[in-house]
Amino acid sequence: MSSTGIRVATLEDIPVGEGIAIDKTVTGTDDNIALLRDDDGNVYALDDTCPHEVASLAEGWVEDGFVECPMHSSKFCLKSGEVQCLPATQNTRPHRVEVRDGEVFVYPNEAP
């Protein structure tokens, strides 16, 4: 694991209120990582696959500190990965993110 993180995107790559998926071959994780940009401009990283069904959280809606799964509308906290409503019953894993000079770095498997 790199102490400086892995550069995975620029801030411009991630529209406010949306997300992008970073392939697990880049991050070395078990799942792809969803980079999610909240409406306040902050960037968060969660495991990309919804724990309820196979759907990409990067394709969900990002707003007010949460991401909503595009398949069945389960919501997850961007900071902790904690599930907020059914049908999902399991949390998703958060990863530490840093934005430096407009570039986004992920620290895979490191808690935020």
Residue frames relative to the residue before (quaternion, step in Angstrom):
aa qw qx qy qz dx dy dz
M 1.0000 0.0000 0.0000 0.0000 0.00 0.00 0.00
S 0.3868 -0.7444 0.5045 0.2043 3.55 -0.85 0.95
S 0.4193 -0.7128 0.4998 0.2575 3.59 -0.88 0.92
T 0.6820 0.4532 -0.2940 0.4930 3.60 1.22 -0.30
G 0.5262 -0.6343 0.4127 0.3879 3.58 1.27 -0.06
I 0.4291 -0.6579 0.5509 0.2819 3.52 -1.39 0.07
R 0.3547 -0.7224 0.5484 0.2269 3.58 -0.75 1.05
V 0.0452 -0.8520 0.5208 -0.0285 3.56 -0.54 1.18
A 0.8070 -0.0064 0.0413 0.5890 3.61 1.18 -0.39
T 0.3670 -0.6379 0.5924 0.3278 3.50 -1.38 -0.10
L 0.6641 -0.4997 0.3667 0.4181 3.57 -1.21 0.40
E 0.6462 0.5389 -0.3155 0.4388 3.60 1.03 -0.79
D 0.5842 0.5972 -0.3670 0.4090 3.61 1.21 -0.47
I 0.7518 0.3618 -0.1772 0.5220 3.58 1.18 -0.60
P 0.2810 -0.7786 0.5326 0.1763 3.63 -0.26 1.18
V 0.5670 -0.5738 0.4614 0.3693 3.59 -1.12 0.65
G 0.8071 0.2455 -0.2059 0.4959 3.57 -0.92 0.97
E 0.7187 0.3761 -0.2328 0.5365 3.56 1.29 0.15
G 0.2724 -0.7543 0.5702 0.1779 3.53 -1.33 -0.10
I 0.1865 -0.7299 0.6373 0.1622 3.51 -1.39 0.17
A 0.3714 -0.7160 0.5447 0.2297 3.57 -1.16 0.58
I 0.1974 -0.7416 0.6318 0.1094 3.53 -1.06 0.88
D 0.4689 -0.7205 0.4394 0.2606 3.56 -0.65 1.16
K 0.5622 -0.6379 0.4257 0.3096 3.55 -1.06 0.85
T 0.5704 0.5731 -0.3975 0.4339 3.62 1.18 -0.33
V 0.6354 0.5041 -0.3192 0.4902 3.60 1.22 -0.46
T 0.7739 0.3867 -0.1802 0.4680 3.57 0.92 -0.96
G 0.3814 -0.7409 0.4757 0.2815 3.59 1.19 -0.40
T 0.5036 0.6536 -0.4133 0.3851 3.59 1.24 0.39
D 0.6449 -0.5270 0.3923 0.3905 3.57 -1.32 0.21
D 0.7682 0.2135 -0.0943 0.5962 3.57 1.18 -0.64
N 0.5765 -0.5051 0.4779 0.4291 3.55 -1.26 0.25
I 0.3293 -0.7238 0.5666 0.2161 3.58 -1.24 0.40
A 0.2865 -0.7378 0.5905 0.1578 3.55 -0.94 0.99
L 0.1739 -0.7323 0.6498 0.1063 3.55 -0.87 1.03
L 0.0617 -0.8283 0.5550 -0.0459 3.54 -0.54 1.21
R 0.1712 -0.8019 0.5683 0.0682 3.57 -0.76 1.07
D 0.3268 -0.7776 0.5133 0.1585 3.53 -0.47 1.27
D 0.6510 -0.5395 0.3644 0.3902 3.56 -1.25 0.32
D 0.6140 0.5027 -0.3676 0.4850 3.62 1.27 -0.03
G 0.5999 -0.6023 0.3358 0.4058 3.58 1.34 0.06
N 0.5452 0.6178 -0.4083 0.3928 3.61 1.22 -0.24
V 0.2983 -0.7455 0.5741 0.1603 3.55 -1.20 0.67
Y 0.0843 -0.7801 0.6199 0.0073 3.53 -1.03 0.95
A 0.2102 -0.7658 0.5939 0.1293 3.57 -1.26 0.44
L 0.0237 0.7718 -0.6332 0.0535 3.54 -0.92 1.04
D 0.6017 -0.4697 0.4562 0.4574 3.56 -1.26 0.25
D 0.4861 -0.7304 0.4095 0.2501 3.57 -0.85 0.98
T 0.7051 0.4734 -0.2819 0.4464 3.61 0.98 -0.74
C 0.4454 -0.6745 0.5232 0.2699 3.56 -0.81 1.04
P 0.4385 -0.7216 0.4631 0.2694 3.63 -0.82 0.91
H 0.5828 0.5799 -0.3810 0.4230 3.63 1.23 -0.16
E 0.7666 -0.1151 0.1079 0.6224 3.58 0.79 -1.04
V 0.6078 -0.5683 0.3916 0.3928 3.57 -1.18 0.33
A 0.3066 0.6961 -0.5853 0.2808 3.52 -0.24 1.38
S 0.4513 -0.6990 0.4939 0.2524 3.57 -1.10 0.71
L 0.3740 -0.7269 0.5313 0.2225 3.58 -0.70 1.08
A 0.5624 0.5974 -0.3866 0.4212 3.61 1.19 -0.47
E 0.6817 0.4570 -0.2813 0.4973 3.59 1.22 -0.45
G 0.5178 0.6636 -0.3931 0.3699 3.58 1.31 0.07
W 0.5654 -0.5695 0.4751 0.3610 3.54 -1.38 -0.17
V 0.1708 -0.7965 0.5776 0.0524 3.55 -0.82 1.07
E 0.2629 0.7610 -0.5426 0.2393 3.55 -0.64 1.15
D 0.8769 0.0664 -0.0480 0.4737 3.57 -1.15 0.75
G 0.7486 -0.4286 0.2273 0.4519 3.60 0.95 0.84
F 0.7156 0.3940 -0.2372 0.5258 3.58 1.30 0.15
V 0.2181 -0.7050 0.6459 0.1956 3.53 -1.36 0.30
E 0.2241 -0.7660 0.5922 0.1109 3.55 -1.00 0.91
C 0.4556 -0.6953 0.4887 0.2650 3.55 -0.76 1.09
P 0.4646 -0.7112 0.4531 0.2704 3.60 -0.86 0.93
M 0.6516 0.5491 -0.3295 0.4065 3.63 1.14 -0.41
H 0.8419 0.0142 0.0364 0.5381 3.61 0.63 -1.08
S 0.5415 -0.6960 0.3549 0.3106 3.60 1.25 0.46
S 0.2966 0.7034 -0.5778 0.2889 3.61 1.03 0.65
K 0.2295 -0.7761 0.5732 0.1281 3.57 -1.07 0.75
F 0.1246 -0.7808 0.6108 0.0425 3.54 -1.13 0.79
C 0.4885 -0.6403 0.5111 0.3003 3.57 -1.10 0.78
L 0.4633 -0.7000 0.4721 0.2694 3.59 -0.82 1.01
K 0.6873 0.5027 -0.2870 0.4388 3.60 1.02 -0.77
S 0.8261 0.2572 -0.0949 0.4923 3.59 0.84 -0.98
G 0.4221 -0.6954 0.4740 0.3370 3.59 1.20 -0.48
E 0.4407 0.7219 -0.4403 0.3014 3.58 1.30 0.00
V 0.4455 -0.6896 0.5084 0.2598 3.55 -0.93 1.00
Q 0.2739 -0.7987 0.5240 0.1117 3.56 -0.98 0.93
C 0.8164 0.0061 0.0228 0.5770 3.59 1.12 -0.52
L 0.6103 -0.5465 0.4392 0.3688 3.53 -1.32 0.40
P 0.5375 -0.0330 -0.8231 -0.1805 1.57 -2.40 0.61
A 0.5265 0.6161 -0.4414 0.3852 3.66 1.12 -0.24
T 0.1474 -0.7944 0.5851 0.0694 3.56 -1.07 0.78
Q 0.6851 0.4315 -0.2788 0.5164 3.59 1.29 -0.12
N 0.4893 -0.6340 0.5145 0.3065 3.53 -1.18 0.68
T 0.3207 -0.6845 0.6031 0.2547 3.53 -1.33 0.22
R 0.5274 -0.6739 0.4241 0.2965 3.59 -1.13 0.56
P 0.2840 -0.7461 0.5766 0.1738 3.58 -0.90 0.95
H 0.1736 -0.7530 0.6250 0.1109 3.56 -1.27 0.48
R 0.5310 -0.6318 0.4569 0.3318 3.56 -1.10 0.69
V 0.0932 -0.7796 0.6193 0.0112 3.55 -1.07 0.90
E 0.0334 -0.7585 0.6487 0.0522 3.54 -1.18 0.62
V 0.1887 -0.7310 0.6421 0.1331 3.52 -1.15 0.72
R 0.0306 0.7927 -0.6047 0.0713 3.56 -0.66 1.17
D 0.8467 -0.0841 0.0149 0.5252 3.57 -0.72 1.14
G 0.7372 -0.4403 0.2309 0.4576 3.57 0.94 0.92
E 0.6387 0.4882 -0.3319 0.4935 3.59 1.28 0.07
V 0.3215 -0.7647 0.5381 0.1495 3.56 -1.02 0.91
F 0.0910 -0.7872 0.6100 -0.0014 3.54 -0.83 1.13
V 0.1730 -0.7681 0.6102 0.0884 3.57 -1.00 0.91
Y 0.2065 -0.7283 0.6427 0.1176 3.51 -1.20 0.75
P 0.2529 -0.8255 0.4807 0.1533 3.60 0.19 1.27
N 0.8569 0.1136 -0.1391 0.4832 3.52 -1.09 0.95
E 0.5471 0.5472 -0.4305 0.4647 3.61 1.21 0.36
A 0.4540 -0.6854 0.4960 0.2793 3.56 -0.84 0.97
P 0.5481 -0.6289 0.4394 0.3331 3.59 -1.06 0.73
